[in-house]
Amino acid sequence: MTSHTLGAVDTPRVQAGPSPQHLLATVLGEYLDSSDARLPAAALVAVLAEFGISPGSTRAALARLVRRGLVASQGSGRSTTYHVRPDVIVHHHAVMHAFLAFGAQPRQWDGHWVVVSYSLPESGQPQRHAVRKALGTRGFARLYDSVWISPAPDAVAVRESLRGLLTDVPGARWSVMRARFEDDPAGQGPANAYDLAGLAAAYRTFVADHAALRADVRARRVRPAQALVARATLMDAWRTFADTDPDLPAELLPASWPRPQARETFLEVHTALGPLAQERLIELMAPSWPDAASWVTHFVAADDPLAAPRGGRH
């Protein structure tokens, strides 16, 4: 599992349904590359209306992003403009790179697992919940009640996380180890800790759900008016995998693993819709922001997954 957070940048949580904050952060992150761009609120209201978000909800979401520090404001009253902080621009691009590159290369693995084992007193239920959440966020899976495993090569981060959570808990004990597992004929070892069947089904559903859109893209039937919402919906569906797939080494995956096909679908459609979504954004923003065409851009995955996304203003 990949964690996409950055220091003091307080990014909105992805929620079920069209969260105005999430949509605003997505638009600002994927289609702007400069903190010098000064947008009026009306431009963002017009964009989120495309997603069925009311003007009041958009303005409230914008105010929350300002309070969170993702967006800064300048001026007052009707002359107020908004811009994305430079460090937030950098954060958005790093996260977008992680999403676009996810699944491009198999994880290299030496056969060792990081194993976490812990014991907490009965009074430590809140800490037990916090430990499970922290381990899950870092891509660990529960093998047994208090034994969690991950093929991740580095144990330092999880060791520091546990230390921060449990050092002051009386009676708490924990260990972080690197280990190899013996053959597992009974299926009770590492392979049993992950719901690979469920994850494979989710990837196949992703491919099926976007098959019609992929066909429309290939036939050039998608118009700019459709592209912006379609691209955002596609990215939201894909980023779920980047946050939930433990990215296991190839040796641990079943035959015919469907992630490569899902990734091909995502990249083809996301890349093709980029210019159309950019065109639609400019069309929506220009009436209240005449400079929109000078600032709005889009990004797509680089041919080299280690390279930064292609795009931006030139």
C-alpha positions as CSV (number, residue, x, y, z in Angstrom):
1,M,0.0,0.0,0.0
2,T,1.3,3.5,-0.8
3,S,0.8,6.4,1.6
4,H,0.4,9.8,0.0
5,T,0.9,12.4,2.7
6,L,3.4,15.3,3.0
7,G,4.4,16.9,6.2
8,A,2.2,19.9,7.1
9,V,0.2,19.8,3.9
10,D,-3.3,18.9,5.2
11,T,-4.9,17.3,2.2
12,P,-8.6,16.6,2.2
13,R,-9.7,13.0,2.7
14,V,-11.2,11.3,-0.2
15,Q,-14.9,10.7,0.6
16,A,-17.6,8.7,-1.0
17,G,-19.4,10.8,-3.6
18,P,-18.5,14.1,-5.1
19,S,-16.8,15.9,-2.1
20,P,-16.3,19.6,-3.1
21,Q,-13.0,19.8,-1.3
22,H,-11.7,16.7,-3.0
23,L,-12.8,17.9,-6.4
24,L,-11.3,21.3,-5.9
25,A,-8.0,19.8,-4.8
26,T,-8.1,17.4,-7.9
27,V,-8.7,20.3,-10.4
28,L,-6.0,22.5,-8.8
29,G,-3.5,19.7,-8.6
30,E,-4.0,18.2,-12.1
31,Y,-4.5,21.3,-14.2
32,L,-2.3,24.1,-12.6
33,D,1.5,24.1,-12.3
34,S,2.1,27.6,-11.0
35,S,1.3,29.4,-7.7
36,D,1.3,32.6,-9.8
37,A,-2.1,31.8,-11.3
38,R,-4.7,34.0,-9.6
39,L,-8.2,32.5,-9.9
40,P,-11.5,34.2,-9.0
41,A,-13.9,32.1,-7.0
42,A,-16.4,32.3,-9.9
43,A,-14.1,30.3,-12.1
44,L,-14.0,27.4,-9.6
45,V,-17.8,27.7,-9.1
46,A,-18.2,27.2,-12.8
47,V,-15.9,24.1,-12.8
48,L,-17.5,22.3,-9.9
49,A,-21.0,23.0,-11.4
50,E,-19.9,20.5,-14.0
51,F,-19.8,17.9,-11.2
52,G,-23.2,18.9,-9.9
53,I,-21.8,20.9,-7.0
54,S,-23.8,24.0,-6.0
55,P,-22.1,27.5,-5.8
56,G,-22.6,27.6,-2.1
57,S,-21.0,24.3,-1.5
58,T,-18.1,25.3,-3.8
59,R,-17.5,28.5,-1.9
60,A,-17.6,26.7,1.4
61,A,-15.1,24.1,0.2
62,L,-12.8,26.9,-1.1
63,A,-13.0,28.6,2.3
64,R,-12.0,25.3,4.0
65,L,-9.1,24.8,1.6
66,V,-7.9,28.3,2.6
67,R,-8.2,27.4,6.3
68,R,-6.3,24.2,5.7
69,G,-3.5,26.1,4.0
70,L,-3.8,24.5,0.6
71,V,-5.0,27.7,-1.0
72,A,-4.1,31.3,-0.3
73,S,-6.3,34.3,-1.0
74,Q,-5.4,37.9,-2.0
75,G,-7.6,41.0,-2.0
76,S,-11.0,41.3,-0.5
77,G,-14.6,41.3,-1.5
78,R,-15.4,40.8,-5.2
79,S,-11.7,41.4,-6.1
80,T,-10.5,38.4,-4.1
81,T,-8.4,35.9,-6.0
82,Y,-7.0,32.6,-5.0
83,H,-3.8,30.7,-5.7
84,V,-2.2,27.4,-4.7
85,R,0.8,27.7,-2.4
86,P,4.1,26.7,-4.0
87,D,4.7,23.8,-1.6
88,V,1.3,22.5,-2.2
89,I,1.9,22.5,-6.0
90,V,5.0,20.4,-5.3
91,H,3.0,18.0,-3.1
92,H,0.2,17.7,-5.8
93,H,2.8,16.8,-8.4
94,A,4.5,14.3,-6.2
95,V,1.2,12.5,-5.4
96,M,0.1,12.6,-9.0
97,H,3.4,11.1,-10.0
98,A,2.9,8.3,-7.5
99,F,-0.6,7.5,-8.9
100,L,0.5,7.6,-12.5
101,A,3.6,5.4,-11.9
102,F,1.8,2.9,-9.7
103,G,2.0,-0.6,-11.0
104,A,4.5,0.2,-13.7
105,Q,7.3,-2.0,-12.2
106,P,7.2,-5.1,-10.1
107,R,8.6,-4.8,-6.6
108,Q,12.1,-6.2,-6.2
109,W,12.2,-8.7,-3.3
110,D,14.8,-10.8,-1.5
111,G,12.3,-13.2,0.0
112,H,12.3,-11.7,3.4
113,W,9.3,-10.3,5.2
114,V,9.1,-7.5,7.8
115,V,7.2,-9.1,10.7
116,V,5.6,-7.1,13.5
117,S,4.4,-8.7,16.7
118,Y,2.9,-6.9,19.6
119,S,1.2,-7.4,23.0
120,L,-1.0,-4.8,24.7
121,P,-2.8,-4.9,28.1
122,E,-6.6,-5.1,28.1
123,S,-6.7,-1.4,28.8
124,G,-4.9,-0.7,25.6
125,Q,-7.8,-0.9,23.2
126,P,-7.4,2.6,21.8
127,Q,-3.7,1.9,21.1
128,R,-4.5,-1.5,19.6
129,H,-6.8,0.3,17.1
130,A,-4.1,2.9,16.4
131,V,-1.5,0.2,15.8
132,R,-3.7,-1.7,13.4
133,K,-4.5,1.5,11.5
134,A,-0.8,2.5,11.3
135,L,0.2,-1.0,10.1
136,G,-2.6,-1.1,7.5
137,T,-1.6,2.3,6.2
138,R,2.0,1.1,5.7
139,G,0.9,-1.9,3.6
140,F,1.0,-4.6,6.4
141,A,-1.5,-7.4,6.5
142,R,-2.6,-9.2,9.6
143,L,-1.3,-12.8,9.5
144,Y,-2.6,-13.7,13.0
145,D,-4.3,-11.6,15.8
146,S,-1.2,-9.6,16.7
147,V,1.2,-10.6,14.0
148,W,1.4,-8.4,10.9
149,I,3.6,-8.9,7.8
150,S,4.8,-6.9,4.8
151,P,7.3,-7.6,2.0
152,A,8.5,-4.0,2.3
153,P,12.3,-3.9,2.4
154,D,12.6,-1.2,5.1
155,A,11.5,-1.7,8.7
156,V,12.7,1.7,10.0
157,A,9.5,3.6,9.3
158,V,7.2,1.1,11.0
159,R,9.6,0.7,13.9
160,E,9.5,4.5,14.5
161,S,5.7,4.5,14.1
162,L,5.3,1.8,16.8
163,R,7.7,3.5,19.1
164,G,5.6,6.7,18.9
165,L,2.4,4.9,19.5
166,L,3.4,2.5,22.3
167,T,6.4,3.8,24.2
168,D,4.3,5.4,26.9
169,V,1.7,2.5,27.1
170,P,2.4,0.6,30.4
171,G,2.8,-3.1,29.7
172,A,3.1,-2.8,25.9
173,R,5.6,-5.0,24.1
174,W,6.5,-5.2,20.5
175,S,9.0,-6.5,18.1
176,V,9.9,-5.7,14.4
177,M,11.8,-8.5,12.7
178,R,12.9,-9.6,9.2
179,A,12.1,-13.3,8.5
180,R,11.7,-15.9,5.8
181,F,8.7,-18.3,5.9
182,E,9.1,-22.1,5.4
183,D,7.0,-23.8,2.8
184,D,3.3,-23.4,3.5
185,P,1.4,-26.5,2.3
186,A,-1.6,-25.7,4.6
187,G,-2.1,-22.2,3.2
188,Q,-1.8,-20.6,6.7
189,G,1.3,-18.4,5.9
190,P,1.8,-15.2,4.1
191,A,-0.3,-15.9,1.0
192,N,-3.3,-16.3,3.3
193,A,-2.9,-12.8,4.8
194,Y,-4.0,-10.9,1.7
195,D,-7.3,-10.9,-0.1
196,L,-5.8,-11.2,-3.6
197,A,-9.0,-12.7,-5.0
198,G,-10.9,-9.7,-4.0
199,L,-8.3,-7.3,-5.3
200,A,-8.1,-9.2,-8.6
201,A,-11.9,-8.9,-8.9
202,A,-11.7,-5.2,-8.3
203,Y,-9.1,-4.7,-11.0
204,R,-11.3,-6.7,-13.5
205,T,-14.3,-4.6,-12.5
206,F,-12.3,-1.5,-13.2
207,V,-11.5,-2.7,-16.7
208,A,-15.1,-3.7,-17.4
209,D,-16.5,-0.4,-16.0
210,H,-14.2,1.7,-18.3
211,A,-14.4,-0.5,-21.4
212,A,-17.1,1.7,-23.0
213,L,-15.2,4.9,-22.3
214,R,-12.0,3.3,-23.7
215,A,-13.9,2.4,-26.9
216,D,-15.2,5.9,-27.1
217,V,-11.8,7.4,-26.7
218,R,-10.4,5.2,-29.4
219,A,-13.2,6.1,-31.8
220,R,-12.8,9.8,-30.9
221,R,-16.3,10.1,-29.7
222,V,-15.5,11.9,-26.4
223,R,-16.2,15.6,-26.4
224,P,-14.6,18.2,-24.1
225,A,-17.9,18.6,-22.2
226,Q,-17.6,14.9,-21.1
227,A,-13.9,14.7,-20.7
228,L,-13.4,16.7,-17.5
229,V,-15.8,14.6,-15.4
230,A,-14.8,11.3,-17.0
231,R,-11.1,11.9,-16.4
232,A,-11.7,12.9,-12.7
233,T,-13.8,9.8,-12.2
234,L,-11.2,7.6,-13.8
235,M,-8.4,9.0,-11.6
236,D,-10.5,8.5,-8.5
237,A,-11.1,4.9,-9.3
238,W,-7.4,4.3,-10.1
239,R,-6.0,6.1,-7.1
240,T,-8.0,3.7,-4.9
241,F,-5.8,0.9,-6.0
242,A,-2.7,3.0,-5.3
243,D,-3.9,3.4,-1.8
244,T,-5.1,-0.2,-1.2
245,D,-3.0,-2.6,-3.3
246,P,-0.1,-3.9,-1.1
247,D,2.0,-4.0,-4.3
248,L,3.3,-7.5,-3.6
249,P,6.3,-9.0,-5.4
250,A,5.5,-10.9,-8.6
251,E,6.5,-14.2,-6.9
252,L,3.5,-13.8,-4.5
253,L,0.9,-13.0,-7.1
254,P,-1.3,-15.6,-8.9
255,A,-1.1,-16.3,-12.6
256,S,-2.8,-13.8,-14.9
257,W,-2.7,-11.0,-12.4
258,P,-5.1,-8.4,-13.9
259,R,-3.3,-5.2,-12.7
260,P,-1.3,-4.7,-15.9
261,Q,-4.5,-4.7,-18.0
262,A,-6.2,-2.3,-15.6
263,R,-3.1,0.0,-15.7
264,E,-3.1,-0.1,-19.5
265,T,-6.8,0.9,-19.5
266,F,-6.2,3.8,-17.1
267,L,-3.1,5.2,-18.9
268,E,-4.7,5.1,-22.3
269,V,-7.9,6.8,-21.3
270,H,-6.3,9.3,-18.8
271,T,-3.8,10.4,-21.5
272,A,-6.3,10.7,-24.3
273,L,-8.7,12.8,-22.1
274,G,-6.1,15.2,-20.9
275,P,-6.2,17.8,-23.8
276,L,-10.0,17.6,-23.9
277,A,-10.4,18.1,-20.2
278,Q,-8.0,21.1,-20.4
279,E,-10.1,22.6,-23.2
280,R,-13.3,22.2,-21.2
281,L,-11.7,23.8,-18.1
282,I,-10.6,26.8,-20.1
283,E,-14.1,27.1,-21.6
284,L,-15.7,27.0,-18.1
285,M,-13.2,29.4,-16.5
286,A,-12.7,32.0,-19.2
287,P,-15.9,34.0,-18.7
288,S,-14.8,35.0,-15.2
289,W,-11.0,34.5,-15.7
290,P,-9.9,35.7,-19.1
291,D,-6.3,34.5,-18.5
292,A,-7.4,30.9,-18.0
293,A,-5.8,29.7,-21.3
294,S,-2.4,31.0,-20.2
295,W,-2.4,29.0,-16.9
296,V,-4.6,25.9,-17.3
297,T,-2.6,22.8,-18.4
298,H,-2.7,19.0,-17.9
299,F,-0.4,16.2,-17.0
300,V,0.0,12.6,-18.2
301,A,2.2,9.7,-17.3
302,A,5.8,9.7,-18.6
303,D,7.0,6.9,-20.8
304,D,9.6,6.2,-18.0
305,P,7.7,5.5,-14.8
306,L,10.6,6.9,-12.8
307,A,10.3,10.2,-14.6
308,A,8.0,13.1,-13.6
309,P,4.6,13.3,-15.4
310,R,4.7,14.9,-18.8
311,G,2.8,18.2,-19.4
312,G,2.6,21.6,-17.9
313,R,3.0,25.0,-19.5
314,H,6.0,25.5,-21.8
